[in-house]
C-alpha cells in the first residue's frame, strides 16, 4: 500500500536529498525547508532508512490539526488509533518541536501528547504504556508550527546520521550525513569509480574517511545499525586497543512497531550485504587520513575498526605542513577533503591564518592536478588560502553558516600574503609588528580592533561606575556588563576568588536567527579580547559559555560531562561559598539574589528558616551564619545537596540543626507539618525532571506553592517568593488573600539595577 512520508535533513541539503530519494525509487517528491515529502510502500520506507546517506528522519505522517489550547492537542492525539501502532504493554517516547501561546514549552507539549496516547490505550485495554527514553517501541514526532501540530510516527528512531560506527570523536566532529553531502558535492563518487584516492590532512575522528569508504564500497549507511540491532556485534570487543570497548547498539524506530514486516526488512538487509560484499571484492581506492593529534587518532582508529574498514583506511600522525602523496603505491590523482578549525575558541582565529595558508601552499606544491575541497565556517580564514574556488556551496554545520569551497589545483594563483601591520607599545616605545607576530602575543597584549576598543571603553565605564559601591560594601563577585550594547549580547561577571586569581565568567546570549552568525561571532571575539585587555587577564582566567534564555532546568545541567569538578571559593559578607565556574551554566551562587540573602540574614536571628528549591543552599548559609536557630533546605538534586554540604562545612554550620533534604518540593510540602518564621521560595520556571511525576510550570503552579508555604508560615512570618520567568504574572486572587509587596527593586543591587527583568520578587505575609 502506498503511503506518504516525510524525510528530514540538515538545512541546505534538501535538493541533494530529493535527488537521492529519486534514485532510490521514490515518487511524488516535494521539496520543502529541511526535508522532502515522498511516497512509496513500506518496503520503500525501510529502504530509505537503510540507504539514505543524507536524511535525518523518515516520518510517517498520521494527523495534523489546530492547537489553540492544551486540550486541543490532547483531544487530537487521543483520537488517533495508537493501538494499531503500539504493541501490547509497549513503550513510547515523544519528540516535540515548536511552541505557541497555549504550548509554551516543548516539554509540556511532549507531556500532553504522551498523556493523549496513554489515556486512549488505558481506556481501551486498561494498561498504561510506559515512557522509555532509551529504547522505546515507538517514537512519536510532533511538530507545532503556526498553531498547527503535525503528528507522525518516527520510523527511523535515532537520527539516521548516526551510522553506529562512532565510539570516539574529536572536539567538533561533522555529522555523518553532512560529511556525505560534502563528498557528493566534491564529486567523490565519480573520482572513486575512476580509481582516484581520498586524503584528509586534518581528519579528526575520521568522518570523511568513513563516509568515503562506505560510498566506495557501496555500503548502505544503515547497515551497521541493522547488524547491531540484530546482535551481530554485541559480543565483539577489540583487543588490539589498550581498553576494551563495544559499539553503541542503534536500531531503527520501526523494528518494534506493531505493523513492522520483518521479512521485508530482512530481505533488504540481505540485499545490502551482498551489494557491499561484491563491491569489496574489487580493487578499492586509497583512503588515508592525517592529524597532528595522536589522541584523536586513537579514537579514529576505533571508529574505523567498528565500521569494518581497518584493512582499508589508514591514519597517521602528521602536521599539515608535512602532507605529501603516499608512496607505497602509485597514486596519480584524487580528492583532498578537509574541515579545518574555524577559530571558534578564544584567540584562535589569528593563529589559524597560517594553518589555512600552509594548507593551500602544501596542496599546490605536492598535489598538482588533484581536487581540493575545504569546508569551513570562517570565510575570513578561507581567504587566507589565496586560491580561487571553482565552485562554492552554502551549507550549515549545525547552526554555523558554512561554505564548501572546491578548488582545481591545476589552476594558477598566488598563495602569497601581505601581512597587516599593527602598532603596539607605549607612545615613546611603540613599534610596528606583523599579524603573525601579534598572534604570538598574549591576548591581553594584542592590539584591539575598533569594535573591541569600543567595547573596552564600555567595560571601563561600567567598572568605574561600580567601584565606589564595591569598596563600600566589600563586594567580591559582581556583574560588570549585561548586554548593555545590543550588538554585544553577553553577561560578564567578575569573581574575586579566595586565595585565587580574578576570573571573568562570560555568558554569551545565543544570537537570534536574524543575526548573521559570522558577524555575531566576530563581535563576541572582540568582546572577549576587550575583557582580557581591560582586566589584564590571561585567557585561562576568562571562562566562556553560551546561555539560552528561559530554558528551565538547562541552567542546572552539567556542561562538562567529565568529572573535573574545578571548584573555587568566594566570599560574600561573612560567608564562604563554593563556586564552579566551568562545569555548569550557572556557578553555584545566583549573584542577583545577593540583596535577598542579605535581607533574610537581617531578620533571621533566633528564628527558623525554610529554603525550597535550595540549589546549593547559599541563602541557608547566610541564615545560619546570621543566627537562625534551625533550617530545612529542600532540593531534588544530589549534586547540589552535596554542594550545599560542602558550603555548610566551609562555614562550620551544624547539620543537626540545619537539615538538607533530597525531595520533590511538591511532595515534601504536602507531608510537612513543621512551622517556619521565614521561607524562601525560588523555583525554576519549568521542570520535567524524571524524579517528578508532574511537570512544574511556575506560572501555572505558583498559587498552590504559595498557598502551601503560607500554611507552614508561623504568625508574623515572612515568605519571599522569587522567579526569573520574564513573562510571569502573579495571580490577582492571591493578592487579596495575603499582604503582598513587590520588592523587586529593593532586591536589585547596582550591578543588576539596569536589568530589572533578571528576577521578580515579592514579600508575602499573612
C-alpha positions in Angstrom: 0.0 0.0 0.0 1.3 3.4 -0.9 1.9 5.9 1.9 3.1 9.5 2.1 6.3 10.0 4.1 8.5 12.9 5.1 12.3 12.7 5.2 14.0 15.5 7.1 17.6 16.6 6.6 20.0 19.4 7.6 19.3 22.8 6.1 20.9 23.2 2.7 20.7 19.5 1.8 17.1 19.5 0.5 17.9 19.3 -3.2 20.6 16.6 -2.7 18.1 14.6 -0.6 15.5 14.9 -3.3 17.9 13.6 -5.9 18.8 10.7 -3.6 15.2 9.8 -2.9 14.5 9.9 -6.6 17.4 7.5 -7.2 16.0 5.2 -4.6 12.7 5.0 -6.5 10.5 7.4 -4.5 7.5 9.1 -6.2 5.5 12.3 -5.6 8.6 14.1 -4.5 8.1 17.6 -3.0 11.0 19.6 -1.5 10.4 21.9 1.5 12.6 23.5 4.1 14.8 21.0 5.8 13.2 18.0 4.2 11.4 16.2 1.3 8.0 14.6 1.1 7.8 11.4 -0.9 5.5 8.4 -1.5 6.1 4.6 -1.5 5.1 1.3 0.1 6.5 0.2 3.5 9.4 -1.6 1.7 10.4 1.7 0.2 10.3 3.5 3.6 12.6 0.8 5.0 14.8 1.2 2.0 15.2 4.9 2.6 16.0 4.3 6.3 18.7 1.8 5.2 20.2 3.6 2.2 19.8 7.3 2.6 23.2 9.0 3.3 21.6 12.4 3.7 18.4 12.1 5.7 18.0 12.6 9.5 14.5 11.1 9.8 11.9 9.2 7.9 8.4 10.1 9.3 5.0 8.5 8.6 2.5 11.4 9.0 -0.6 10.4 11.0 -2.6 13.6 11.5 -2.5 17.3 11.8 -4.8 19.8 13.5 -5.1 23.3 15.0 -3.9 23.8 18.6 -5.4 26.7 20.5 -5.1 25.0 23.9 -3.5 22.0 25.6 -7.0 20.4 25.4 -7.0 20.7 21.6 -3.7 18.9 21.4 -4.7 16.2 23.9 -8.0 15.6 22.0 -6.3 15.3 18.6 -3.8 12.8 20.0 -6.3 10.8 21.9 -8.5 10.4 18.7 -5.8 8.6 16.8 -5.7 4.7 16.7 -2.5 4.2 18.7 -3.5 0.6 19.4 -2.7 0.0 15.7 0.9 1.1 16.2 1.9 0.4 19.8 2.5 -3.3 20.8 0.7 -4.6 23.9 2.4 -3.4 27.1 4.6 -1.3 24.8 6.6 1.8 25.5 6.9 5.2 23.7 8.8 8.4 23.6 7.7 11.8 22.2 9.9 14.3 20.3 8.1 17.7 20.4 9.2 20.7 18.4 7.7 24.2 18.4 5.7 26.4 20.8 2.7 28.8 20.7 0.7 30.7 23.3 -1.0 27.5 24.5 2.0 25.2 24.4 4.8 27.4 25.8 7.4 24.6 26.5 8.3 21.7 24.3 8.5 19.5 27.4 4.9 20.4 28.2 3.9 19.7 24.6 5.6 16.3 24.8 3.9 15.5 28.1 0.5 16.4 26.6 1.0 14.2 23.6 2.1 11.3 25.8 -0.9 11.8 28.0 -3.2 11.6 25.0 -1.7 8.3 23.9 -1.7 6.9 27.4 -5.3 7.9 28.1 -6.5 6.2 24.8 -4.7 3.0 25.5 -5.7 2.9 29.1 -9.4 3.3 28.2 -9.2 0.6 25.5 -7.1 -2.0 27.4 -6.8 -1.0 31.0 -3.0 -0.9 30.6 -0.7 2.1 30.7 2.2 2.4 28.2 5.5 3.4 29.7 7.8 6.2 28.6 11.2 4.7 27.6 13.8 7.3 26.7 16.5 4.8 25.5 14.7 2.0 23.6 11.0 2.8 23.1 8.8 0.5 21.0 7.5 3.5 19.0 8.8 7.1 18.7 6.2 9.9 18.1 7.2 13.1 16.4 5.1 16.2 17.0 5.9 19.5 15.3 3.9 22.6 16.2 4.1 25.5 13.7 1.7 28.4 13.1 -0.7 26.9 15.7 -1.0 23.6 13.7 0.5 20.4 15.1 1.8 17.7 12.8 1.8 14.2 14.3 4.0 11.5 12.8 5.4 8.1 13.6 9.2 8.2 13.5 10.3 5.1 11.5 14.0 5.9 11.8 14.3 6.1 15.6 17.7 7.7 16.3 18.7 10.2 13.7 19.9 8.4 10.6 23.1 10.4 10.6 24.2 8.1 13.5 25.6 5.2 11.4 26.7 3.3 14.5 30.5 3.4 14.0 31.3 6.4 16.2 32.7 5.2 19.5 35.2 8.0 19.8 35.5 11.5 18.5 37.5 14.7 18.5 36.4 18.1 19.6 33.8 19.0 16.9 33.1 16.1 14.5 31.0 16.7 11.4 27.7 14.9 11.4 27.9 11.9 9.1 25.1 13.0 6.7 26.7 16.4 6.3 30.1 14.8 5.5 28.3 12.5 2.9 26.7 15.6 1.3 30.1 17.3 1.1 31.7 14.3 -0.5 28.8 14.1 -3.1 29.2 17.8 -3.9 33.0 17.3 -4.2 32.5 14.6 -6.8 33.9 11.7 -4.7 31.7 9.0 -6.1 33.0 9.7 -9.7 36.6 10.1 -8.5 36.4 6.7 -6.7 34.9 5.0 -9.7 38.0 6.1 -11.7 40.4 4.8 -9.1 41.2 8.2 -7.5 42.3 8.5 -3.9 40.9 10.4 -1.0 43.1 12.1 1.5 42.1 14.2 4.6 45.1 16.2 6.1 43.0 17.1 9.2 40.9 14.1 9.6 39.9 14.4 13.3 37.6 11.5 14.2 37.6 10.3 10.5 34.1 11.1 9.4 35.1 12.0 5.8 37.3 8.9 5.6 34.5 6.5 6.8 31.7 8.1 4.7 34.0 8.0 1.7 34.8 4.3 2.3 31.1 3.5 2.7 30.4 5.1 -0.7 33.3 3.5 -2.4 32.3 0.0 -1.1 28.6 0.6 -1.8 27.9 0.0 1.9 24.4 1.0 2.9 24.8 3.7 5.6 22.2 2.0 7.8 23.8 -1.5 7.5 25.9 -1.2 10.7 22.8 -0.2 12.7 20.9 -3.2 11.2 23.7 -5.5 12.3 23.9 -4.1 15.8 20.2 -4.2 16.4 20.2 -8.0 15.5 23.0 -8.6 17.9 25.7 -9.3 15.3 28.2 -7.1 17.1 27.1 -7.2 20.7 29.8 -9.6 21.9 32.5 -8.1 19.8 35.4 -6.4 21.6 38.6 -5.0 20.1 41.6 -6.5 21.8 44.2 -4.5 19.8 43.4 -1.4 21.8 44.5 -0.7 25.4 40.9 -0.9 26.7 38.0 -3.0 25.6 35.0 -1.3 24.0 31.9 -2.2 22.2 29.8 -0.1 19.7 26.6 1.5 20.9 23.6 -0.5 19.7 21.5 1.6 17.5 18.5 0.2 15.7 15.5 1.7 13.8 12.3 3.1 15.1 10.1 0.6 13.1 11.6 -2.6 14.5 9.1 -2.8 17.4 6.3 -1.1 15.6 3.1 -3.2 15.6 2.9 -3.1 11.8 6.5 -3.9 11.2 7.2 -6.5 8.4 10.3 -8.4 9.4 10.5 -10.5 6.2 10.6 -7.4 4.0 13.2 -5.7 6.3 15.5 -8.8 6.4 15.3 -9.1 2.6 16.6 -5.5 2.2 19.4 -6.2 4.7 20.4 -9.4 2.8 20.5 -7.4 -0.5 22.6 -4.7 1.1 25.1 -7.2 2.5 25.5 -8.8 -0.9 26.0 -5.4 -2.7 28.7 -4.4 -0.1 30.5 -7.8 -0.3 30.6 -7.7 -4.1 32.0 -4.1 -4.1 34.7 -5.0 -1.6 36.0 -7.8 -3.9 37.3 -5.3 -6.5 40.4 -3.0 -6.2 39.4 -0.2 -3.8 40.6 3.4 -3.9 43.2 4.6 -1.4 41.7 6.4 1.6 44.1 8.0 4.1 43.8 10.5 7.0 46.3 12.6 8.9 46.1 14.6 12.1 48.5 16.3 14.3 46.8 15.0 17.5 47.6 11.3 18.2 45.0 11.1 21.0 42.3 12.0 18.5 43.6 9.4 16.1 43.3 6.8 18.8 39.5 7.4 18.7 39.6 7.5 14.9 41.1 4.0 14.7 38.3 2.7 16.9 35.7 4.1 14.6 37.4 2.5 11.6 37.5 -0.9 13.3 33.9 -0.7 14.3 32.9 0.2 10.7 34.9 -2.8 9.4 37.4 -0.8 7.4 40.6 -1.4 9.4 42.2 -3.2 6.4 41.2 -0.4 4.1 41.7 3.0 5.8 45.0 4.2 7.3 45.5 7.1 9.6 48.9 8.7 10.5 50.0 11.4 12.9 51.3 14.3 10.7 51.2 18.1 10.6 49.6 19.7 7.6 52.9 21.2 6.6 54.3 17.6 6.1 51.4 16.5 4.0 52.5 14.5 0.9 51.3 11.9 -1.6 51.6 8.4 -0.2 54.4 6.4 -1.9 53.5 2.8 -1.1 51.5 2.6 -4.3 51.2 4.7 -7.4 48.5 7.4 -6.9 48.1 9.8 -9.8 45.0 11.8 -8.8 42.2 12.2 -6.3 40.4 14.4 -3.8 41.8 16.2 -0.8 39.0 17.0 1.6 39.1 18.6 5.0 37.2 20.5 7.6 39.8 22.8 9.2 39.1 24.5 12.6 37.0 27.7 12.3 38.7 29.7 15.1 35.7 29.4 17.5 37.8 29.3 20.6 39.4 32.3 22.3 42.3 33.8 20.3 42.3 31.0 17.7 41.3 33.0 14.6 44.7 34.8 14.2 46.7 31.6 14.9 44.7 29.7 12.3 45.6 32.1 9.4 49.0 30.3 9.0 47.2 26.9 9.1 45.0 27.8 6.2 47.8 29.4 4.2 50.0 26.3 4.8 47.3 24.0 3.7 47.0 25.9 0.4 50.7 26.1 -0.2 51.3 22.4 0.6 48.4 21.2 -1.7 49.5 23.3 -4.6 53.1 22.2 -4.3 52.5 18.4 -3.6 49.3 17.6 -5.4 49.2 19.2 -8.9 46.2 18.0 -10.8 44.2 17.0 -7.7 40.9 18.4 -6.5 40.8 20.2 -3.1 37.6 20.6 -1.0 37.7 22.8 2.1 34.6 23.0 4.3 34.8 25.9 6.7 32.5 28.2 8.8 35.0 31.1 8.6 35.2 32.9 5.3 37.9 35.2 6.6 40.2 32.3 7.2 39.3 30.7 3.8 40.5 33.9 2.1 43.9 33.3 3.7 44.4 30.4 1.3 44.7 32.8 -1.6 43.2 30.3 -4.0 40.2 30.9 -6.3 37.5 28.3 -5.8 35.9 26.9 -8.9 32.7 26.2 -7.0 31.1 27.3 -3.7 28.2 25.6 -1.9 26.4 27.2 1.0 25.7 24.7 3.8 25.2 24.6 7.6 27.3 22.9 10.2 24.7 22.7 12.9 23.8 26.4 13.2 27.0 27.7 11.7 26.6 29.1 8.2 29.4 27.4 6.3 30.8 27.0 2.8 32.2 24.1 0.8 34.9 25.5 -1.4 36.2 23.4 -4.3 39.5 24.1 -5.9 41.2 22.7 -9.0 44.9 22.5 -8.1 45.9 22.8 -11.7 44.7 26.4 -11.6 47.3 29.2 -11.2 47.1 31.7 -8.5 49.2 33.3 -5.8 49.2 32.0 -2.3 51.4 34.8 -1.0 50.0 37.2 1.6 50.8 40.7 2.6 50.9 40.9 6.4 48.9 43.6 8.1 51.0 45.8 10.4 50.0 46.6 14.0 51.2 49.4 16.3 51.9 48.2 19.9 53.6 49.5 22.9 53.7 53.0 24.6 53.8 56.1 22.5 57.5 56.5 23.3 58.4 52.9 22.6 55.8 51.9 20.1 56.7 49.7 17.2 55.1 48.0 14.2 54.6 44.3 14.3 53.1 41.9 11.8 49.9 40.0 12.1 51.9 36.8 12.6 53.9 38.4 15.4 50.7 39.7 17.0 49.3 36.2 17.1 52.1 35.1 19.4 51.5 37.8 22.0 49.2 37.0 25.0 45.6 38.1 24.2 45.7 40.9 26.7 48.7 42.4 24.9 47.4 42.2 21.4 46.1 45.4 19.7 42.3 45.9 19.8 40.1 46.2 16.7 37.9 49.3 16.5 34.9 47.2 17.7 36.9 45.7 20.6 38.2 49.2 21.6 34.6 50.5 21.7 33.6 47.6 24.0 36.6 48.0 26.2 35.6 51.7 26.7 32.1 50.5 27.9 33.7 48.0 30.3 35.9 50.6 31.8 33.0 53.0 32.2 30.9 50.2 34.0 33.8 49.4 36.4 34.3 53.0 37.3 30.5 53.4 38.0 30.5 50.4 40.3 33.8 51.0 42.1 32.6 53.1 45.0 29.8 50.6 45.8 32.1 47.6 45.5 34.5 49.1 48.0 31.9 50.3 50.5 30.0 47.0 50.5 33.1 44.7 50.2 31.7 43.1 47.1 33.9 40.3 45.7 31.7 39.0 42.9 29.5 41.2 40.7 28.1 41.7 37.3 30.0 44.3 35.3 28.1 44.0 32.0 24.8 42.6 30.8 24.0 43.2 27.1 24.2 47.0 27.6 25.0 47.3 23.9 22.7 45.1 21.8 25.3 44.1 19.3 27.5 42.7 22.2 25.0 40.3 23.7 26.6 38.7 26.8 26.6 38.8 30.6 30.0 39.3 32.3 30.5 38.5 35.9 33.7 39.2 38.0 34.7 36.6 40.5 37.5 37.6 43.0 38.4 34.1 44.3 39.5 33.4 47.9 43.3 32.7 47.6 43.0 32.6 43.8 43.2 34.8 40.7 40.5 37.1 39.5 38.2 35.3 37.0 35.7 36.5 34.4 32.6 34.4 33.8 31.4 35.4 30.3 28.0 34.1 29.2 27.1 34.8 25.5 23.4 35.0 24.9 22.5 32.9 21.8 22.0 35.3 18.9 18.6 35.5 17.2 18.4 33.7 13.9 18.0 37.0 12.2 21.6 38.0 13.1 24.4 37.0 10.8 26.3 34.3 12.6 29.7 35.3 11.3 29.2 38.9 12.4 27.9 37.8 15.8 31.0 35.6 16.3 33.3 38.5 15.3 31.7 40.7 17.8 31.9 38.1 20.6 35.6 37.6 19.8 36.0 41.4 20.2 34.2 41.2 23.5 36.4 38.6 24.9 39.6 40.3 23.6 38.4 43.5 25.3 37.8 41.7 28.6 41.4 40.3 28.5 42.8 43.8 27.9 40.7 45.8 30.4 41.1 43.3 33.3 44.6 42.3 32.2 43.8 38.6 32.3 45.3 35.6 30.7 42.9 33.6 28.5 42.7 30.8 31.1 41.1 33.2 33.5 38.2 34.0 31.1 35.5 31.3 31.1 33.2 31.5 28.1 29.7 29.9 27.8 26.6 30.2 25.7 23.4 30.9 27.5 19.9 30.3 26.1 17.2 32.3 27.8 14.3 30.7 29.6 15.3 27.0 29.3 14.1 25.8 32.6 16.3 23.1 34.1 19.0 23.6 31.5 20.8 26.1 33.7 21.4 23.4 36.3 22.8 20.7 33.9 26.4 19.9 33.6 28.2 21.2 30.6 31.4 19.3 31.1 30.4 15.7 31.3 33.8 14.7 32.7 34.3 14.6 36.4 36.6 17.7 36.5 34.9 19.5 39.5 37.2 22.5 39.2 35.8 24.3 42.3 36.9 27.6 43.9 35.7 29.7 46.8 34.3 33.2 47.1 33.5 35.4 50.0 30.0 37.0 50.3 29.6 39.0 53.5 30.6 36.7 56.4 30.1 33.6 54.3 32.5 31.5 52.2 30.8 29.8 49.3 32.0 27.2 46.8 31.7 28.0 43.1 32.3 26.1 39.9 32.9 28.4 37.0 33.5 25.8 34.3 31.3 22.8 34.6 27.8 24.2 34.8 25.9 27.0 33.1 25.4 28.7 36.5 28.2 28.8 39.0 26.6 27.7 42.3 25.5 31.1 43.5 23.0 33.5 41.9 24.6 36.9 42.2 21.3 38.7 41.6 19.9 37.3 44.8 22.7 38.9 46.9 20.3 41.5 48.4 17.7 38.9 49.2 20.2 36.8 51.1 21.3 39.9 53.0 17.6 40.7 53.8 17.0 37.2 55.1 20.1 37.4 57.2 19.0 40.7 58.8 15.7 39.2 60.2 16.6 35.6 60.9 18.4 35.7 64.3 16.6 33.3 66.7 14.2 32.1 64.0 13.6 29.1 61.8 14.2 29.1 58.0 12.9 27.0 55.1 14.7 27.2 51.8 12.7 25.5 49.0 14.4 24.6 45.7 17.5 25.5 47.6 20.1 24.8 44.8 23.5 25.0 46.7 21.8 26.5 49.8 23.7 29.8 49.8 20.8 31.6 51.4 20.7 29.0 54.1 24.4 29.6 54.8 23.7 33.3 55.3 20.7 32.5 57.5 22.7 30.1 59.7 25.7 32.4 60.0 23.3 35.2 61.0 21.9 33.2 63.9 19.0 31.1 62.6 18.2 28.5 65.3 17.2 25.9 62.7 16.7 25.5 59.0 15.5 23.0 56.4 16.7 23.2 52.8 15.0 21.0 50.1 16.1 20.1 46.6 15.8 17.1 44.3 19.4 17.1 43.1 22.0 15.0 45.0 24.7 17.0 43.2 23.6 20.3 44.6 22.8 19.0 48.1 26.3 17.6 48.2 27.5 21.0 47.2 25.4 22.5 50.0 27.0 20.1 52.5 30.4 21.5 51.4 29.1 25.1 51.9 27.9 24.1 55.4 31.3 22.6 56.2 33.2 25.7 54.9 31.1 27.8 57.3 31.1 25.3 60.3 27.3 25.0 60.2 25.9 22.3 62.5 24.0 19.8 60.2 21.9 18.6 63.2 20.2 22.0 63.4 20.3 22.7 59.7 18.9 19.9 57.6 19.4 19.2 53.9 16.6 17.1 52.4 16.5 15.5 49.0 12.9 15.5 47.9 10.4 16.8 45.3 9.4 20.1 46.9 5.7 19.5 46.0 5.7 16.1 47.8 7.6 17.4 50.7 5.3 20.4 51.2 2.3 18.1 51.2 3.6 16.0 54.1 5.3 18.8 56.1 3.8 19.7 59.5 6.5 22.0 60.7 6.2 25.8 61.0 8.8 28.3 59.9 9.4 32.0 60.6 11.0 32.8 57.2 10.5 30.9 53.9 12.4 31.4 50.7 10.6 30.0 47.6 12.7 30.3 44.4 11.6 27.6 42.0 12.7 27.0 38.4 10.5 28.4 35.7 9.9 25.0 34.3 11.0 21.4 35.1 10.1 18.0 33.9 12.7 16.1 35.9 12.4 12.3 35.7 12.2 12.4 39.5 8.9 14.3 39.3 5.6 12.7 38.3 4.2 16.0 37.1 5.7 18.9 35.1 6.5 22.1 37.1 5.3 25.2 35.3 5.7 28.1 37.8 3.1 30.3 36.0 0.5 27.6 36.5 1.7 26.2 39.8 2.7 29.3 41.8 -0.7 29.7 43.5 -0.6 26.1 45.0 3.0 26.5 46.1 2.5 29.9 47.8 -0.7 28.7 49.5 1.0 25.7 50.9 4.0 27.8 52.1 1.6 30.2 53.8 0.1 27.2 55.6 3.5 26.5 57.1 4.3 30.1 58.0 4.2 31.0 61.6 2.3 34.1 62.8 4.2 37.2 61.8 6.3 35.1 59.5 7.5 36.1 56.0 7.6 34.3 52.7 9.9 35.6 50.0 8.8 34.4 46.5 11.1 34.9 43.5 11.1 33.9 39.9 13.2 34.6 36.8 10.4 33.9 34.3 10.3 37.2 32.4 6.6 36.8 31.4 5.4 35.9 34.9 2.2 37.4 36.3 1.3 37.0 39.9 -2.3 35.6 40.3 -4.6 38.5 41.2 -6.7 36.4 43.5 -3.6 35.8 45.6 -3.2 39.5 46.1 -6.5 39.7 48.0 -5.7 36.7 50.4 -2.4 37.9 51.7 -0.4 41.1 52.2 1.8 41.0 49.1 4.5 43.5 48.5 6.6 43.7 45.3 10.2 44.1 46.5 11.9 43.5 43.1 13.5 46.9 43.0 14.8 46.6 46.6 16.3 43.2 45.8 18.5 44.5 42.9 22.0 45.8 43.8 23.7 48.4 41.5 25.3 45.8 39.3 21.8 44.4 38.3 19.8 47.7 38.5 19.9 48.2 34.8 18.4 44.7 34.2 15.1 44.9 36.1 13.9 41.7 34.5 16.6 39.5 35.9 14.1 38.4 38.5 10.8 39.4 40.2 10.5 39.1 44.0 7.6 39.5 46.4 7.4 39.7 50.2 4.2 37.8 51.3 2.8 38.0 54.8 -0.5 36.6 56.3 
